[in-house]
């Protein structure tokens, strides 16, 4: 697998990622990236931007499916919290 790829920009400045990279990194349509100048000012660094809430949601769903979640009422009772606002 090459470590560098040659890509061309279209008239709107879009770059097309080679399929090999898209497959390897799970890049799909609509993926968001950070682009910054490297320290030399000559090149660019590209990093995939991930929404941290997506990762939290995936974790929460996995915990729920594994049966490791509790209701708010159970949590409050366990910690002596009154949910009635009194």
Steps between C-alpha positions, in 0.01 A plus 500: 500500500646838405556763768437789258233543235462740211160667477369792296276785606190568290372847406335536843818401687375153595745216539401139442637252750618176339264208566774312687520781758122541521460130568787484749377798703127441458450830320150541360315781325456796731804423718652815651870581519728758659755650259795705622830626367795297621771679694706565185208684339550295183283195562162419646397263776162336480334335799158345520264692727273285713203625696566399863126466558485226234757298695308556826174391336660183360639419845163561667321276250755223552461528879120485468511197272737325742257561786738727693268798537270611782201727512535850638271400784724204595810722492332767714380247755847343523658842567228639727385760249141622518359550150174652620664838556413509868 
